[in-house]
Amino acid sequence: MAEKKNLQQLFDKPMDRKQFLAHIGAGLLVVVGVSGLLGQLVRYGQQPTSDEGYGDTSYGGGTKS
C-alpha cells in the first residue's frame, strides 16, 4: 500500500520534460545497475566455461593438442 502512495505522489508532482527524463533515466540506471551487480555476484568465483584462451585457436597462432 505504501508503494502505491509513493507512486501516486510521484505522479502528482508537477515537473517539466527535463525533470521527467531525469527521473526516468535515474530509474533506468538503478535497474541496469542492480541487475548487472547481481549478475556479477552470481558468476563470482566460477571458472570460465570456454577451454579456449587468447592464442589457443588457429587464428591466434596456437595449435590444438
PDBQT receptor file of N, H, CA, C and O in Angstrom, charges set to zero:
ATOM      1  N   MET A   1       0.820  -1.189   0.000  1.00  0.00    +0.000 N 
ATOM      2  CA  MET A   1       0.000   0.000   0.000  1.00  0.00    +0.000 C 
ATOM      3  C   MET A   1       0.867   1.258   0.000  1.00  0.00    +0.000 C 
ATOM      4  O   MET A   1       0.504   2.263  -0.612  1.00  0.00    +0.000 OA
ATOM      5  N   ALA A   2       2.002   1.206   0.678  1.00  0.00    +0.000 N 
ATOM      6  H   ALA A   2       2.296   0.390   1.175  1.00  0.00    +0.000 HD
ATOM      7  CA  ALA A   2       2.883   2.371   0.738  1.00  0.00    +0.000 C 
ATOM      8  C   ALA A   2       3.492   2.661  -0.630  1.00  0.00    +0.000 C 
ATOM      9  O   ALA A   2       3.746   3.816  -0.970  1.00  0.00    +0.000 OA
ATOM     10  N   GLU A   3       3.730   1.578  -1.433  1.00  0.00    +0.000 N 
ATOM     11  H   GLU A   3       3.523   0.640  -1.156  1.00  0.00    +0.000 HD
ATOM     12  CA  GLU A   3       4.282   1.775  -2.761  1.00  0.00    +0.000 C 
ATOM     13  C   GLU A   3       3.316   2.553  -3.638  1.00  0.00    +0.000 C 
ATOM     14  O   GLU A   3       3.727   3.430  -4.397  1.00  0.00    +0.000 OA
ATOM     15  N   LYS A   4       2.031   2.232  -3.534  1.00  0.00    +0.000 N 
ATOM     16  H   LYS A   4       1.697   1.519  -2.916  1.00  0.00    +0.000 HD
ATOM     17  CA  LYS A   4       1.014   2.946  -4.308  1.00  0.00    +0.000 C 
ATOM     18  C   LYS A   4       0.991   4.424  -3.928  1.00  0.00    +0.000 C 
ATOM     19  O   LYS A   4       0.865   5.295  -4.788  1.00  0.00    +0.000 OA
ATOM     20  N   LYS A   5       1.114   4.691  -2.641  1.00  0.00    +0.000 N 
ATOM     21  H   LYS A   5       1.217   3.983  -1.942  1.00  0.00    +0.000 HD
ATOM     22  CA  LYS A   5       1.091   6.073  -2.164  1.00  0.00    +0.000 C 
ATOM     23  C   LYS A   5       2.306   6.830  -2.688  1.00  0.00    +0.000 C 
ATOM     24  O   LYS A   5       2.178   7.965  -3.148  1.00  0.00    +0.000 OA
ATOM     25  N   ASN A   6       3.488   6.208  -2.621  1.00  0.00    +0.000 N 
ATOM     26  H   ASN A   6       3.592   5.287  -2.248  1.00  0.00    +0.000 HD
ATOM     27  CA  ASN A   6       4.698   6.863  -3.114  1.00  0.00    +0.000 C 
ATOM     28  C   ASN A   6       4.634   7.085  -4.620  1.00  0.00    +0.000 C 
ATOM     29  O   ASN A   6       5.054   8.129  -5.120  1.00  0.00    +0.000 OA
ATOM     30  N   LEU A   7       4.109   6.101  -5.337  1.00  0.00    +0.000 N 
ATOM     31  H   LEU A   7       3.768   5.253  -4.931  1.00  0.00    +0.000 HD
ATOM     32  CA  LEU A   7       3.978   6.224  -6.786  1.00  0.00    +0.000 C 
ATOM     33  C   LEU A   7       2.986   7.327  -7.138  1.00  0.00    +0.000 C 
ATOM     34  O   LEU A   7       3.221   8.103  -8.064  1.00  0.00    +0.000 OA
ATOM     35  N   GLN A   8       1.892   7.399  -6.409  1.00  0.00    +0.000 N 
ATOM     36  H   GLN A   8       1.701   6.769  -5.657  1.00  0.00    +0.000 HD
ATOM     37  CA  GLN A   8       0.898   8.435  -6.667  1.00  0.00    +0.000 C 
ATOM     38  C   GLN A   8       1.476   9.827  -6.385  1.00  0.00    +0.000 C 
ATOM     39  O   GLN A   8       1.193  10.778  -7.114  1.00  0.00    +0.000 OA
ATOM     40  N   GLN A   9       2.284   9.943  -5.327  1.00  0.00    +0.000 N 
ATOM     41  H   GLN A   9       2.514   9.171  -4.735  1.00  0.00    +0.000 HD
ATOM     42  CA  GLN A   9       2.926  11.227  -5.030  1.00  0.00    +0.000 C 
ATOM     43  C   GLN A   9       3.865  11.635  -6.158  1.00  0.00    +0.000 C 
ATOM     44  O   GLN A   9       3.942  12.812  -6.509  1.00  0.00    +0.000 OA
ATOM     45  N   LEU A  10       4.573  10.677  -6.722  1.00  0.00    +0.000 N 
ATOM     46  H   LEU A  10       4.510   9.720  -6.437  1.00  0.00    +0.000 HD
ATOM     47  CA  LEU A  10       5.468  10.969  -7.835  1.00  0.00    +0.000 C 
ATOM     48  C   LEU A  10       4.687  11.415  -9.063  1.00  0.00    +0.000 C 
ATOM     49  O   LEU A  10       5.095  12.350  -9.751  1.00  0.00    +0.000 OA
ATOM     50  N   PHE A  11       3.560  10.748  -9.345  1.00  0.00    +0.000 N 
ATOM     51  H   PHE A  11       3.229   9.987  -8.787  1.00  0.00    +0.000 HD
ATOM     52  CA  PHE A  11       2.749  11.124 -10.497  1.00  0.00    +0.000 C 
ATOM     53  C   PHE A  11       2.070  12.476 -10.314  1.00  0.00    +0.000 C 
ATOM     54  O   PHE A  11       1.846  13.194 -11.289  1.00  0.00    +0.000 OA
ATOM     55  N   ASP A  12       1.743  12.825  -9.078  1.00  0.00    +0.000 N 
ATOM     56  H   ASP A  12       1.925  12.241  -8.287  1.00  0.00    +0.000 HD
ATOM     57  CA  ASP A  12       1.075  14.098  -8.802  1.00  0.00    +0.000 C 
ATOM     58  C   ASP A  12       2.040  15.277  -8.774  1.00  0.00    +0.000 C 
ATOM     59  O   ASP A  12       1.608  16.429  -8.811  1.00  0.00    +0.000 OA
ATOM     60  N   LYS A  13       3.325  15.008  -8.709  1.00  0.00    +0.000 N 
ATOM     61  H   LYS A  13       3.676  14.072  -8.679  1.00  0.00    +0.000 HD
ATOM     62  CA  LYS A  13       4.330  16.059  -8.615  1.00  0.00    +0.000 C 
ATOM     63  C   LYS A  13       4.449  16.803  -9.945  1.00  0.00    +0.000 C 
ATOM     64  O   LYS A  13       4.678  16.181 -10.983  1.00  0.00    +0.000 OA
ATOM     65  N   PRO A  14       4.295  18.125  -9.924  1.00  0.00    +0.000 N 
ATOM     66  CA  PRO A  14       4.453  18.865 -11.182  1.00  0.00    +0.000 C 
ATOM     67  C   PRO A  14       5.923  18.883 -11.603  1.00  0.00    +0.000 C 
ATOM     68  O   PRO A  14       6.808  19.174 -10.797  1.00  0.00    +0.000 OA
ATOM     69  N   MET A  15       6.170  18.568 -12.876  1.00  0.00    +0.000 N 
ATOM     70  H   MET A  15       5.452  18.332 -13.530  1.00  0.00    +0.000 HD
ATOM     71  CA  MET A  15       7.541  18.573 -13.376  1.00  0.00    +0.000 C 
ATOM     72  C   MET A  15       7.531  18.866 -14.866  1.00  0.00    +0.000 C 
ATOM     73  O   MET A  15       6.554  18.599 -15.566  1.00  0.00    +0.000 OA
ATOM     74  N   ASP A  16       8.639  19.421 -15.335  1.00  0.00    +0.000 N 
ATOM     75  H   ASP A  16       9.433  19.638 -14.766  1.00  0.00    +0.000 HD
ATOM     76  CA  ASP A  16       8.760  19.674 -16.762  1.00  0.00    +0.000 C 
ATOM     77  C   ASP A  16       9.403  18.468 -17.447  1.00  0.00    +0.000 C 
ATOM     78  O   ASP A  16       9.701  17.466 -16.797  1.00  0.00    +0.000 OA
ATOM     79  N   ARG A  17       9.612  18.568 -18.744  1.00  0.00    +0.000 N 
ATOM     80  H   ARG A  17       9.370  19.382 -19.272  1.00  0.00    +0.000 HD
ATOM     81  CA  ARG A  17      10.143  17.441 -19.512  1.00  0.00    +0.000 C 
ATOM     82  C   ARG A  17      11.542  17.043 -19.044  1.00  0.00    +0.000 C 
ATOM     83  O   ARG A  17      11.865  15.857 -18.974  1.00  0.00    +0.000 OA
ATOM     84  N   LYS A  18      12.365  18.032 -18.727  1.00  0.00    +0.000 N 
ATOM     85  H   LYS A  18      12.103  18.995 -18.783  1.00  0.00    +0.000 HD
ATOM     86  CA  LYS A  18      13.731  17.751 -18.289  1.00  0.00    +0.000 C 
ATOM     87  C   LYS A  18      13.735  16.959 -16.975  1.00  0.00    +0.000 C 
ATOM     88  O   LYS A  18      14.494  16.000 -16.832  1.00  0.00    +0.000 OA
ATOM     89  N   GLN A  19      12.912  17.346 -16.041  1.00  0.00    +0.000 N 
ATOM     90  H   GLN A  19      12.295  18.125 -16.157  1.00  0.00    +0.000 HD
ATOM     91  CA  GLN A  19      12.824  16.630 -14.770  1.00  0.00    +0.000 C 
ATOM     92  C   GLN A  19      12.256  15.231 -14.964  1.00  0.00    +0.000 C 
ATOM     93  O   GLN A  19      12.705  14.279 -14.326  1.00  0.00    +0.000 OA
ATOM     94  N   PHE A  20      11.261  15.106 -15.851  1.00  0.00    +0.000 N 
ATOM     95  H   PHE A  20      10.896  15.880 -16.370  1.00  0.00    +0.000 HD
ATOM     96  CA  PHE A  20      10.675  13.798 -16.132  1.00  0.00    +0.000 C 
ATOM     97  C   PHE A  20      11.724  12.856 -16.709  1.00  0.00    +0.000 C 
ATOM     98  O   PHE A  20      11.845  11.713 -16.266  1.00  0.00    +0.000 OA
ATOM     99  N   LEU A  21      12.483  13.330 -17.697  1.00  0.00    +0.000 N 
ATOM    100  H   LEU A  21      12.385  14.258 -18.056  1.00  0.00    +0.000 HD
ATOM    101  CA  LEU A  21      13.520  12.494 -18.304  1.00  0.00    +0.000 C 
ATOM    102  C   LEU A  21      14.612  12.150 -17.300  1.00  0.00    +0.000 C 
ATOM    103  O   LEU A  21      15.183  11.061 -17.361  1.00  0.00    +0.000 OA
ATOM    104  N   ALA A  22      14.910  13.056 -16.383  1.00  0.00    +0.000 N 
ATOM    105  H   ALA A  22      14.446  13.941 -16.334  1.00  0.00    +0.000 HD
ATOM    106  CA  ALA A  22      15.903  12.772 -15.344  1.00  0.00    +0.000 C 
ATOM    107  C   ALA A  22      15.404  11.658 -14.421  1.00  0.00    +0.000 C 
ATOM    108  O   ALA A  22      16.179  10.780 -14.042  1.00  0.00    +0.000 OA
ATOM    109  N   HIS A  23      14.133  11.682 -14.059  1.00  0.00    +0.000 N 
ATOM    110  H   HIS A  23      13.503  12.395 -14.367  1.00  0.00    +0.000 HD
ATOM    111  CA  HIS A  23      13.560  10.627 -13.223  1.00  0.00    +0.000 C 
ATOM    112  C   HIS A  23      13.585   9.278 -13.950  1.00  0.00    +0.000 C 
ATOM    113  O   HIS A  23      13.939   8.259 -13.358  1.00  0.00    +0.000 OA
ATOM    114  N   ILE A  24      13.215   9.275 -15.212  1.00  0.00    +0.000 N 
ATOM    115  H   ILE A  24      12.928  10.103 -15.693  1.00  0.00    +0.000 HD
ATOM    116  CA  ILE A  24      13.207   8.040 -16.000  1.00  0.00    +0.000 C 
ATOM    117  C   ILE A  24      14.632   7.509 -16.144  1.00  0.00    +0.000 C 
ATOM    118  O   ILE A  24      14.863   6.308 -16.000  1.00  0.00    +0.000 OA
ATOM    119  N   GLY A  25      15.583   8.393 -16.428  1.00  0.00    +0.000 N 
ATOM    120  H   GLY A  25      15.395   9.368 -16.545  1.00  0.00    +0.000 HD
ATOM    121  CA  GLY A  25      16.981   7.982 -16.573  1.00  0.00    +0.000 C 
ATOM    122  C   GLY A  25      17.547   7.417 -15.286  1.00  0.00    +0.000 C 
ATOM    123  O   GLY A  25      18.258   6.413 -15.308  1.00  0.00    +0.000 OA
ATOM    124  N   ALA A  26      17.240   8.048 -14.171  1.00  0.00    +0.000 N 
ATOM    125  H   ALA A  26      16.662   8.863 -14.153  1.00  0.00    +0.000 HD
ATOM    126  CA  ALA A  26      17.731   7.552 -12.884  1.00  0.00    +0.000 C 
ATOM    127  C   ALA A  26      17.144   6.173 -12.578  1.00  0.00    +0.000 C 
ATOM    128  O   ALA A  26      17.849   5.289 -12.091  1.00  0.00    +0.000 OA
ATOM    129  N   GLY A  27      15.873   5.996 -12.860  1.00  0.00    +0.000 N 
ATOM    130  H   GLY A  27      15.301   6.714 -13.255  1.00  0.00    +0.000 HD
ATOM    131  CA  GLY A  27      15.245   4.691 -12.636  1.00  0.00    +0.000 C 
ATOM    132  C   GLY A  27      15.854   3.614 -13.520  1.00  0.00    +0.000 C 
ATOM    133  O   GLY A  27      16.056   2.483 -13.078  1.00  0.00    +0.000 OA
ATOM    134  N   LEU A  28      16.143   3.961 -14.756  1.00  0.00    +0.000 N 
ATOM    135  H   LEU A  28      15.979   4.880 -15.115  1.00  0.00    +0.000 HD
ATOM    136  CA  LEU A  28      16.764   3.012 -15.684  1.00  0.00    +0.000 C 
ATOM    137  C   LEU A  28      18.162   2.627 -15.222  1.00  0.00    +0.000 C 
ATOM    138  O   LEU A  28      18.543   1.458 -15.286  1.00  0.00    +0.000 OA
ATOM    139  N   LEU A  29      18.923   3.607 -14.760  1.00  0.00    +0.000 N 
ATOM    140  H   LEU A  29      18.614   4.557 -14.708  1.00  0.00    +0.000 HD
ATOM    141  CA  LEU A  29      20.260   3.313 -14.256  1.00  0.00    +0.000 C 
ATOM    142  C   LEU A  29      20.221   2.405 -13.034  1.00  0.00    +0.000 C 
ATOM    143  O   LEU A  29      21.068   1.525 -12.882  1.00  0.00    +0.000 OA
ATOM    144  N   VAL A  30      19.252   2.615 -12.174  1.00  0.00    +0.000 N 
ATOM    145  H   VAL A  30      18.564   3.330 -12.297  1.00  0.00    +0.000 HD
ATOM    146  CA  VAL A  30      19.118   1.770 -10.987  1.00  0.00    +0.000 C 
ATOM    147  C   VAL A  30      18.817   0.330 -11.403  1.00  0.00    +0.000 C 
ATOM    148  O   VAL A  30      19.426  -0.606 -10.884  1.00  0.00    +0.000 OA
ATOM    149  N   VAL A  31      17.890   0.150 -12.330  1.00  0.00    +0.000 N 
ATOM    150  H   VAL A  31      17.395   0.910 -12.752  1.00  0.00    +0.000 HD
ATOM    151  CA  VAL A  31      17.515  -1.201 -12.763  1.00  0.00    +0.000 C 
ATOM    152  C   VAL A  31      18.694  -1.895 -13.433  1.00  0.00    +0.000 C 
ATOM    153  O   VAL A  31      18.990  -3.050 -13.128  1.00  0.00    +0.000 OA
ATOM    154  N   VAL A  32      19.366  -1.198 -14.342  1.00  0.00    +0.000 N 
ATOM    155  H   VAL A  32      19.125  -0.260 -14.590  1.00  0.00    +0.000 HD
ATOM    156  CA  VAL A  32      20.507  -1.786 -15.049  1.00  0.00    +0.000 C 
ATOM    157  C   VAL A  32      21.654  -2.067 -14.086  1.00  0.00    +0.000 C 
ATOM    158  O   VAL A  32      22.297  -3.113 -14.170  1.00  0.00    +0.000 OA
ATOM    159  N   GLY A  33      21.909  -1.145 -13.181  1.00  0.00    +0.000 N 
ATOM    160  H   GLY A  33      21.387  -0.295 -13.112  1.00  0.00    +0.000 HD
ATOM    161  CA  GLY A  33      22.996  -1.325 -12.227  1.00  0.00    +0.000 C 
ATOM    162  C   GLY A  33      22.763  -2.483 -11.276  1.00  0.00    +0.000 C 
ATOM    163  O   GLY A  33      23.678  -3.262 -11.010  1.00  0.00    +0.000 OA
ATOM    164  N   VAL A  34      21.556  -2.602 -10.766  1.00  0.00    +0.000 N 
ATOM    165  H   VAL A  34      20.812  -1.969 -10.982  1.00  0.00    +0.000 HD
ATOM    166  CA  VAL A  34      21.244  -3.676  -9.825  1.00  0.00    +0.000 C 
ATOM    167  C   VAL A  34      21.297  -5.024 -10.534  1.00  0.00    +0.000 C 
ATOM    168  O   VAL A  34      21.831  -5.987  -9.984  1.00  0.00    +0.000 OA
ATOM    169  N   SER A  35      20.754  -5.106 -11.741  1.00  0.00    +0.000 N 
ATOM    170  H   SER A  35      20.320  -4.323 -12.187  1.00  0.00    +0.000 HD
ATOM    171  CA  SER A  35      20.781  -6.387 -12.450  1.00  0.00    +0.000 C 
ATOM    172  C   SER A  35      22.208  -6.762 -12.835  1.00  0.00    +0.000 C 
ATOM    173  O   SER A  35      22.569  -7.937 -12.776  1.00  0.00    +0.000 OA
ATOM    174  N   GLY A  36      23.020  -5.791 -13.225  1.00  0.00    +0.000 N 
ATOM    175  H   GLY A  36      22.727  -4.837 -13.272  1.00  0.00    +0.000 HD
ATOM    176  CA  GLY A  36      24.421  -6.076 -13.532  1.00  0.00    +0.000 C 
ATOM    177  C   GLY A  36      25.196  -6.526 -12.310  1.00  0.00    +0.000 C 
ATOM    178  O   GLY A  36      26.008  -7.448 -12.388  1.00  0.00    +0.000 OA
ATOM    179  N   LEU A  37      24.952  -5.888 -11.197  1.00  0.00    +0.000 N 
ATOM    180  H   LEU A  37      24.292  -5.139 -11.134  1.00  0.00    +0.000 HD
ATOM    181  CA  LEU A  37      25.622  -6.266  -9.952  1.00  0.00    +0.000 C 
ATOM    182  C   LEU A  37      25.235  -7.674  -9.525  1.00  0.00    +0.000 C 
ATOM    183  O   LEU A  37      26.093  -8.461  -9.126  1.00  0.00    +0.000 OA
ATOM    184  N   LEU A  38      23.951  -7.993  -9.607  1.00  0.00    +0.000 N 
ATOM    185  H   LEU A  38      23.254  -7.353  -9.931  1.00  0.00    +0.000 HD
ATOM    186  CA  LEU A  38      23.506  -9.341  -9.247  1.00  0.00    +0.000 C 
ATOM    187  C   LEU A  38      24.103 -10.385 -10.185  1.00  0.00    +0.000 C 
ATOM    188  O   LEU A  38      24.476 -11.471  -9.744  1.00  0.00    +0.000 OA
ATOM    189  N   GLY A  39      24.194 -10.069 -11.459  1.00  0.00    +0.000 N 
ATOM    190  H   GLY A  39      23.891  -9.186 -11.818  1.00  0.00    +0.000 HD
ATOM    191  CA  GLY A  39      24.797 -10.997 -12.412  1.00  0.00    +0.000 C 
ATOM    192  C   GLY A  39      26.258 -11.253 -12.102  1.00  0.00    +0.000 C 
ATOM    193  O   GLY A  39      26.721 -12.389 -12.200  1.00  0.00    +0.000 OA
ATOM    194  N   GLN A  40      26.988 -10.220 -11.731  1.00  0.00    +0.000 N 
ATOM    195  H   GLN A  40      26.611  -9.297 -11.651  1.00  0.00    +0.000 HD
ATOM    196  CA  GLN A  40      28.390 -10.383 -11.378  1.00  0.00    +0.000 C 
ATOM    197  C   GLN A  40      28.548 -11.202 -10.099  1.00  0.00    +0.000 C 
ATOM    198  O   GLN A  40      29.461 -12.022  -9.996  1.00  0.00    +0.000 OA
ATOM    199  N   LEU A  41      27.677 -10.987  -9.137  1.00  0.00    +0.000 N 
ATOM    200  H   LEU A  41      26.936 -10.321  -9.221  1.00  0.00    +0.000 HD
ATOM    201  CA  LEU A  41      27.751 -11.748  -7.895  1.00  0.00    +0.000 C 
ATOM    202  C   LEU A  41      27.450 -13.225  -8.122  1.00  0.00    +0.000 C 
ATOM    203  O   LEU A  41      28.043 -14.086  -7.473  1.00  0.00    +0.000 OA
ATOM    204  N   VAL A  42      26.536 -13.523  -9.036  1.00  0.00    +0.000 N 
ATOM    205  H   VAL A  42      26.054 -12.824  -9.564  1.00  0.00    +0.000 HD
ATOM    206  CA  VAL A  42      26.207 -14.913  -9.332  1.00  0.00    +0.000 C 
ATOM    207  C   VAL A  42      27.391 -15.601  -9.994  1.00  0.00    +0.000 C 
ATOM    208  O   VAL A  42      27.681 -16.758  -9.691  1.00  0.00    +0.000 OA
ATOM    209  N   ARG A  43      28.079 -14.908 -10.891  1.00  0.00    +0.000 N 
ATOM    210  H   ARG A  43      27.844 -13.967 -11.138  1.00  0.00    +0.000 HD
ATOM    211  CA  ARG A  43      29.203 -15.502 -11.616  1.00  0.00    +0.000 C 
ATOM    212  C   ARG A  43      30.519 -15.409 -10.857  1.00  0.00    +0.000 C 
ATOM    213  O   ARG A  43      31.523 -15.939 -11.331  1.00  0.00    +0.000 OA
ATOM    214  N   TYR A  44      30.555 -14.764  -9.713  1.00  0.00    +0.000 N 
ATOM    215  H   TYR A  44      29.739 -14.334  -9.328  1.00  0.00    +0.000 HD
ATOM    216  CA  TYR A  44      31.792 -14.571  -8.963  1.00  0.00    +0.000 C 
ATOM    217  C   TYR A  44      32.381 -15.914  -8.526  1.00  0.00    +0.000 C 
ATOM    218  O   TYR A  44      31.691 -16.721  -7.902  1.00  0.00    +0.000 OA
ATOM    219  N   GLY A  45      33.619 -16.147  -8.842  1.00  0.00    +0.000 N 
ATOM    220  H   GLY A  45      34.180 -15.492  -9.348  1.00  0.00    +0.000 HD
ATOM    221  CA  GLY A  45      34.305 -17.358  -8.415  1.00  0.00    +0.000 C 
ATOM    222  C   GLY A  45      34.111 -18.558  -9.318  1.00  0.00    +0.000 C 
ATOM    223  O   GLY A  45      34.712 -19.606  -9.077  1.00  0.00    +0.000 OA
ATOM    224  N   GLN A  46      33.292 -18.439 -10.348  1.00  0.00    +0.000 N 
ATOM    225  H   GLN A  46      32.804 -17.588 -10.543  1.00  0.00    +0.000 HD
ATOM    226  CA  GLN A  46      33.090 -19.553 -11.259  1.00  0.00    +0.000 C 
ATOM    227  C   GLN A  46      34.227 -19.618 -12.261  1.00  0.00    +0.000 C 
ATOM    228  O   GLN A  46      34.817 -18.594 -12.605  1.00  0.00    +0.000 OA
ATOM    229  N   GLN A  47      34.532 -20.806 -12.725  1.00  0.00    +0.000 N 
ATOM    230  H   GLN A  47      34.053 -21.638 -12.445  1.00  0.00    +0.000 HD
ATOM    231  CA  GLN A  47      35.553 -20.989 -13.745  1.00  0.00    +0.000 C 
ATOM    232  C   GLN A  47      34.978 -20.585 -15.098  1.00  0.00    +0.000 C 
ATOM    233  O   GLN A  47      33.776 -20.733 -15.323  1.00  0.00    +0.000 OA
ATOM    234  N   PRO A  48      35.808 -20.080 -15.995  1.00  0.00    +0.000 N 
ATOM    235  CA  PRO A  48      35.318 -19.768 -17.345  1.00  0.00    +0.000 C 
ATOM    236  C   PRO A  48      34.793 -21.033 -18.025  1.00  0.00    +0.000 C 
ATOM    237  O   PRO A  48      35.322 -22.124 -17.816  1.00  0.00    +0.000 OA
ATOM    238  N   THR A  49      33.764 -20.880 -18.828  1.00  0.00    +0.000 N 
ATOM    239  H   THR A  49      33.334 -19.993 -18.998  1.00  0.00    +0.000 HD
ATOM    240  CA  THR A  49      33.143 -22.041 -19.466  1.00  0.00    +0.000 C 
ATOM    241  C   THR A  49      33.882 -22.480 -20.722  1.00  0.00    +0.000 C 
ATOM    242  O   THR A  49      33.706 -23.614 -21.168  1.00  0.00    +0.000 OA
ATOM    243  N   SER A  50      34.695 -21.623 -21.296  1.00  0.00    +0.000 N 
ATOM    244  H   SER A  50      34.838 -20.702 -20.934  1.00  0.00    +0.000 HD
ATOM    245  CA  SER A  50      35.384 -21.957 -22.529  1.00  0.00    +0.000 C 
ATOM    246  C   SER A  50      36.786 -22.470 -22.235  1.00  0.00    +0.000 C 
ATOM    247  O   SER A  50      37.465 -21.968 -21.340  1.00  0.00    +0.000 OA
ATOM    248  N   ASP A  51      37.223 -23.490 -23.008  1.00  0.00    +0.000 N 
ATOM    249  H   ASP A  51      36.672 -23.898 -23.735  1.00  0.00    +0.000 HD
ATOM    250  CA  ASP A  51      38.580 -24.007 -22.862  1.00  0.00    +0.000 C 
ATOM    251  C   ASP A  51      39.585 -23.195 -23.659  1.00  0.00    +0.000 C 
ATOM    252  O   ASP A  51      40.794 -23.354 -23.487  1.00  0.00    +0.000 OA
ATOM    253  N   GLU A  52      39.092 -22.332 -24.525  1.00  0.00    +0.000 N 
ATOM    254  H   GLU A  52      38.111 -22.204 -24.664  1.00  0.00    +0.000 HD
ATOM    255  CA  GLU A  52      39.984 -21.559 -25.359  1.00  0.00    +0.000 C 
ATOM    256  C   GLU A  52      40.342 -20.244 -24.683  1.00  0.00    +0.000 C 
ATOM    257  O   GLU A  52      39.505 -19.608 -24.043  1.00  0.00    +0.000 OA
ATOM    258  N   GLY A  53      41.570 -19.860 -24.832  1.00  0.00    +0.000 N 
ATOM    259  H   GLY A  53      42.250 -20.377 -25.351  1.00  0.00    +0.000 HD
ATOM    260  CA  GLY A  53      42.028 -18.576 -24.333  1.00  0.00    +0.000 C 
ATOM    261  C   GLY A  53      42.689 -17.813 -25.463  1.00  0.00    +0.000 C 
ATOM    262  O   GLY A  53      42.603 -18.223 -26.620  1.00  0.00    +0.000 OA
ATOM    263  N   TYR A  54      43.326 -16.744 -25.156  1.00  0.00    +0.000 N 
ATOM    264  H   TYR A  54      43.396 -16.410 -24.216  1.00  0.00    +0.000 HD
ATOM    265  CA  TYR A  54      43.997 -15.961 -26.175  1.00  0.00    +0.000 C 
ATOM    266  C   TYR A  54      45.129 -16.782 -26.780  1.00  0.00    +0.000 C 
ATOM    267  O   TYR A  54      46.003 -17.263 -26.058  1.00  0.00    +0.000 OA
ATOM    268  N   GLY A  55      45.118 -16.944 -28.094  1.00  0.00    +0.000 N 
ATOM    269  H   GLY A  55      44.409 -16.553 -28.681  1.00  0.00    +0.000 HD
ATOM    270  CA  GLY A  55      46.155 -17.686 -28.778  1.00  0.00    +0.000 C 
ATOM    271  C   GLY A  55      45.927 -19.178 -28.849  1.00  0.00    +0.000 C 
ATOM    272  O   GLY A  55      46.794 -19.900 -29.341  1.00  0.00    +0.000 OA
ATOM    273  N   ASP A  56      44.794 -19.671 -28.378  1.00  0.00    +0.000 N 
ATOM    274  H   ASP A  56      44.089 -19.084 -27.978  1.00  0.00    +0.000 HD
ATOM    275  CA  ASP A  56      44.526 -21.106 -28.392  1.00  0.00    +0.000 C 
ATOM    276  C   ASP A  56      43.888 -21.588 -29.679  1.00  0.00    +0.000 C 
ATOM    277  O   ASP A  56      43.730 -22.793 -29.873  1.00  0.00    +0.000 OA
ATOM    278  N   THR A  57      43.523 -20.681 -30.554  1.00  0.00    +0.000 N 
ATOM    279  H   THR A  57      43.652 -19.702 -30.397  1.00  0.00    +0.000 HD
ATOM    280  CA  THR A  57      42.909 -21.094 -31.816  1.00  0.00    +0.000 C 
ATOM    281  C   THR A  57      43.909 -20.903 -32.945  1.00  0.00    +0.000 C 
ATOM    282  O   THR A  57      44.947 -20.265 -32.767  1.00  0.00    +0.000 OA
ATOM    283  N   SER A  58      43.591 -21.462 -34.111  1.00  0.00    +0.000 N 
ATOM    284  H   SER A  58      42.748 -21.980 -34.256  1.00  0.00    +0.000 HD
ATOM    285  CA  SER A  58      44.491 -21.301 -35.253  1.00  0.00    +0.000 C 
ATOM    286  C   SER A  58      44.599 -19.833 -35.637  1.00  0.00    +0.000 C 
ATOM    287  O   SER A  58      45.632 -19.409 -36.155  1.00  0.00    +0.000 OA
ATOM    288  N   TYR A  59      43.577 -19.068 -35.399  1.00  0.00    +0.000 N 
ATOM    289  H   TYR A  59      42.738 -19.412 -34.979  1.00  0.00    +0.000 HD
ATOM    290  CA  TYR A  59      43.641 -17.645 -35.684  1.00  0.00    +0.000 C 
ATOM    291  C   TYR A  59      44.673 -16.968 -34.794  1.00  0.00    +0.000 C 
ATOM    292  O   TYR A  59      45.351 -16.036 -35.227  1.00  0.00    +0.000 OA
ATOM    293  N   GLY A  60      44.795 -17.427 -33.561  1.00  0.00    +0.000 N 
ATOM    294  H   GLY A  60      44.245 -18.184 -33.209  1.00  0.00    +0.000 HD
ATOM    295  CA  GLY A  60      45.753 -16.871 -32.637  1.00  0.00    +0.000 C 
ATOM    296  C   GLY A  60      47.154 -17.430 -32.809  1.00  0.00    +0.000 C 
ATOM    297  O   GLY A  60      48.088 -16.961 -32.157  1.00  0.00    +0.000 OA
ATOM    298  N   GLY A  61      47.319 -18.425 -33.676  1.00  0.00    +0.000 N 
ATOM    299  H   GLY A  61      46.561 -18.805 -34.205  1.00  0.00    +0.000 HD
ATOM    300  CA  GLY A  61      48.643 -18.947 -33.938  1.00  0.00    +0.000 C 
ATOM    301  C   GLY A  61      48.992 -20.194 -33.153  1.00  0.00    +0.000 C 
ATOM    302  O   GLY A  61      50.030 -20.803 -33.410  1.00  0.00    +0.000 OA
ATOM    303  N   GLY A  62      48.161 -20.592 -32.205  1.00  0.00    +0.000 N 
ATOM    304  H   GLY A  62      47.318 -20.096 -31.996  1.00  0.00    +0.000 HD
ATOM    305  CA  GLY A  62      48.464 -21.788 -31.413  1.00  0.00    +0.000 C 
ATOM    306  C   GLY A  62      47.974 -23.040 -32.114  1.00  0.00    +0.000 C 
ATOM    307  O   GLY A  62      47.278 -22.955 -33.125  1.00  0.00    +0.000 OA
ATOM    308  N   THR A  63      48.326 -24.182 -31.595  1.00  0.00    +0.000 N 
ATOM    309  H   THR A  63      48.892 -24.251 -30.773  1.00  0.00    +0.000 HD
ATOM    310  CA  THR A  63      47.857 -25.449 -32.151  1.00  0.00    +0.000 C 
ATOM    311  C   THR A  63      47.122 -26.210 -31.064  1.00  0.00    +0.000 C 
ATOM    312  O   THR A  63      47.463 -26.119 -29.885  1.00  0.00    +0.000 OA
ATOM    313  N   LYS A  64      46.128 -26.950 -31.466  1.00  0.00    +0.000 N 
ATOM    314  H   LYS A  64      45.851 -27.024 -32.425  1.00  0.00    +0.000 HD
ATOM    315  CA  LYS A  64      45.386 -27.799 -30.532  1.00  0.00    +0.000 C 
ATOM    316  C   LYS A  64      46.122 -29.113 -30.354  1.00  0.00    +0.000 C 
ATOM    317  O   LYS A  64      46.628 -29.672 -31.327  1.00  0.00    +0.000 OA
ATOM    318  N   SER A  65      46.189 -29.612 -29.144  1.00  0.00    +0.000 N 
ATOM    319  H   SER A  65      45.778 -29.158 -28.354  1.00  0.00    +0.000 HD
ATOM    320  CA  SER A  65      46.833 -30.908 -28.930  1.00  0.00    +0.000 C 
ATOM    321  C   SER A  65      45.837 -31.955 -28.541  1.00  0.00    +0.000 C 
ATOM    322  O   SER A  65      46.208 -33.108 -28.322  1.00  0.00    +0.000 OA
TER     323      SER A  65
